[in-house]
Every structure is written in structure tokens, then in C-alpha cells.
């Protein structure tokens, strides 16, 4: 292998690692934001149902449904 081939492979490796790294970071960001949004939605539904004096068992059940959905 000469110096040009090594440089080409290094450039390819850096480009691929950067692309994969950005995709991993984006996936983690989407996961964190998604979990936060789910928490907000569950809190809103739970607060609404608590004001209507719904049974706590039903609250947990509905919270689970919202989380899965």
C-alpha cells in the first residue's frame, strides 16, 4: 500500500464514522425527546382524569395506554 491508498482509506473511514455518528446522535435525540413528550402527554391525561375523580386503577391503565400509543 502506498501513501495515497492509505490516505484514501482514512478519508473513507472518517466519512463513514462521521455519518454513522450523526445518525446515532440523531436517534438518541429523537428517543430522549420522544420520551419527554410521552411523559408530558401522560401527565396531561392523568391531571385531566384526576380532576374528574376517576379511579386510580383506571388512571394507571389509561396512562399505560397513552405511553404505548
Secondary structure, 3 states (H helix, E strand, C coil): CCHHHHHHHHHHHHHHHHHHHHHHHHHHHHHHHHHHHHHHHHHHHHHHHHHCCCCHHHHHHHHHHHHHC
